[in-house]
Amino acid sequence: MGYTKDITPCLPFACALEMIHTYSLIHDDLPCMDNDEMRRGKVSSHIKFGEDTALLAGDALLNKAYETMLDYESVKKVGANRAVKAASVIANAAGSKGMILGQVIDLQSEGKEVDKDTVNEINSKKTGELIKAASVAGCILGGGEDIEIKYAESYGKNIGFAFQLVDDILDISSDEEELGKPIGSDIKNGKSTYVAVHGKDKTLNEIERLTDEAIKDLSVFNKDTTCLLYTSDAADDLLCVDLGGRRIIKKKKKKK
């Protein structure tokens, strides 16, 4: 596989993903959605700039994401074939069958008792869909073979689902300073979360299982994956996977 250490050509696509993510957060905080007044430790966009400006800022970020990915120079640097494939993966993840679908189901499920399949669908979409897209698009842009793209998708799916479960746990056990947004908003809005359906202990077990599966997915890559997998020094013997800035940490089993 023709990997290169120069990630510069891929940066427009990475930036596009963050634009899409940020637009989704701006819209998610609006009164018609989750009605949250804090985000990343600061007042939400609609509080500081007004609902109209926040709405348009989100729209602008979404459009800017596609402008950035499909810019002539962006496409030229990675090649048209890879650029179109990666952009398509990202667009589908953000669209009506991906993140937006998850948000719609999430809103429609508020205050209702839903089955575990519905909760799983909510968790597999939303932010998780963007994390999976980041894994797949990155592999495509890097020249990944079909089998590697397959495992990159599985890795992203596992980490994406785990990320959402971690977010649910933090909503009931963290504090505003650490989380950077109001805690207890899921309960306040009657959200159908994995924690609400299965309880905290089972959710923590599922996070660990998903993390283990994600680690296994990385074994197919015969390259440096330290940006995805962090191993601490031997003294602590800890293994952790970064989940968008948060870490699920567990003790490795001692070798006998």
N, C-alpha and C positions, 0 to 999 in steps of 0.2 A: 504494500500500500504506500502511495507516494505522499506521506505526511510531510509537512514542513513546519519548522518551529516559528516561522513568521506568521503571526495571526492577524497582522494588519489588514489583509484583504477581507477578512471575515468581520471586522469591527462594524461596518455599516449594518450588517444583519443583526449583530448583537445589540447595537444601539436601537435598531428598529424594534426589537423585542422589548427592550426597556421602555421605549415610548408607548408601546401598546399596553404594557403592564401598568405604567403610570396613568395613562388615560383611563384604564379600567378602574383604578383606585379612586381617581377624581370623581368619576361617575358613580362608583359604588358608595361614596360618602354622601351623595346628594340626598335631600329630604325624601325624594320619591323612591329611593333605594334603601340603604341602611341607616341613613340620617345620622352619620357620625361627625363629630365636630373636631376630632383630632386625627392626625395621620403623621406617622414618623416623628412624633414628638412635637409637632407644630399644628397650628389650627388648620383645618381642612380648607381646600381652595375656595369652596363656596362661602365659607365663613369670612375669609379674608378679602375675596374679590367679588363676591356676589354669585348667585346661582347662574345667572346668564353667562357671565364670563367663564365660570368653571365648566359649564356645559360646552361652550365653544372651545375652550382650551383642550378639553378631552377630544373633541372632534378634530381639532388641528393636529394633536399628537398622533392620532390614528392615521390621518392622511400623510403626515410627515414620515411616518414609519414606512409607508409604501414608496413615497418619494425617495427616501434614503436607500432602500433596498434596490429599487429599479433605476437609480441614477446610472447614467452611462458609464461613469468611471467605476462604480461599484460592480456592475456587471462585467465590465472589461477585465477587472483584476482577478475575478474567480472563474470567469468563463460563463458564457450564456447558459449552457446546459445546467451547470451546478446552481447558478443564480436563480433560474426559473424554478428548479426543483425545491430549493431551500425556501424561496419566497412563497411558493405554493403551500408548503408544509406550515409555515408561520401563519399565512392568511387563513387556512382552514382551521388551525387551532384557535384563532381569535374570533372566528365567525359563528354562524348560526348552528353549526354542528359541533362546536367546541365550547370555548369559554362563555359565549353569550347564551348558548343553550343551558349551560350549567347555572348561569345567573337567573335565567327565566324559571327553571325548575326550583331553584332556591327560593325565589320570591313567591312562587305559587304554593310552596310547601309551608310557608310561615304560619305558625299557629295551628298546624294540622299534624295528626299522627300519620306518619308515612312508613312504608315498609323499608327493610334494609336495602333492597335493590335500588330504590329511589335515592336513598342516602348515598349509596355507592356511586350512583350516576352523578350526583351533585359533586362528590369529592373527586371523581375522576376527571371532571371538567374544570371550569373556573381556572384558578392559578395553575393547577396541576397540568392542564392541557398546554399551557405556555412552557412549563418546565420540560415536558416531553418534546415539544417542538424545538426547544433550544438544543436538546440532546441530538435529535434527528438532523436538524438543519446543520448543526456544527459538524456532524459526521459526514454529511453530504458535501459540505463546503471543503472539508479536509480530504476529500477523495476516498471516502470509505467504501469498502466492498459491501455487497448486499447483506452478507451475514453480519457484518459489523454494524450496519445501519439497523438491522433487526434487533441486535442486542442493545444498541444505543436507545432505541425506542422503548425496549423493556426496562432499561435502567431509568429513563426519564419518567416512564409510567409509574414505576415503584416509588421513586423519589417524589414525584408530583403528588401522589396519593398520600405518602407519608407527610409531606409538607403541610397538606391541608389538615391532617389529623393533629400534627403538632400545633398548628394555629388554633384548632379547636381546644386543645388542652390548655394552651397559654391563655385563652380567653376566660378560663375559669380559675386559673391558678397563678397567673402572673400579676403584674401591676402596671399602671399606665406609664410609669417612667421607663420600665424595661421594654414594654411592648410598643410604646410610641403611639398608642391609640387607646380609646376607652376599653376597659375590660367589662365583661358581662353583657356585651352588646348582642351576642347570640341568644342569650336567655331573654333579654329585653325584647328582641324582635321575634321571639318564638321560632328561632331557626331549627331546622331539622338536621342536627349534627350527628356524627358518628358517636360522639361521647353521650349525647342525649339518648340514643337508641341502645348502645352497647355498654355504657358505663366507662369510667376512667381507666380501670385496670385492664379491661379487654382492649381498649384503645391503645394503651401503652404497649401491650403485647403485639398488637397488629403493627405498630410503628417499628418495633424491633424486627418482626418478621419481614416487613417490606424493606427495611434497611439491609438485612442479610441477603435478600434476593437481589437488591441493587448491587451489592458488593460482588455477588456471583456473576452478575452480568458483565462486570468490568474485566473478568478473567479472560474473555475472548480477545481483548486488545493487547497485542504484544508490543505495547508502547507505554510511555510514562503517563499514568493516570492520577498523579498526585494532586492535580487540581480538582479531582472528583473524590479521591479517597485520601484521607489524612491518617497517618499512623504516627502515634507519639513515640517517645523514646521507650526503650525496652524496660526501663525501671517502672514506669507507670503501667505499661502493657495495656494501653487503651486503644480502642479502635473507634473512629468516629467518621461519619459522613456529613458534610456540610449541607444543610437544607436551607439555602437562600439566606445565609447569615446565622441560622440557628444550627445547633449540632445535637444529634442524637448520639449519646455516648454510652458504651457498654464495655464491660470487662471482657477481654478475650479469654478463652478457656486456656488454662495452663497445660502445657504439653507434659505428659507423664513420662 
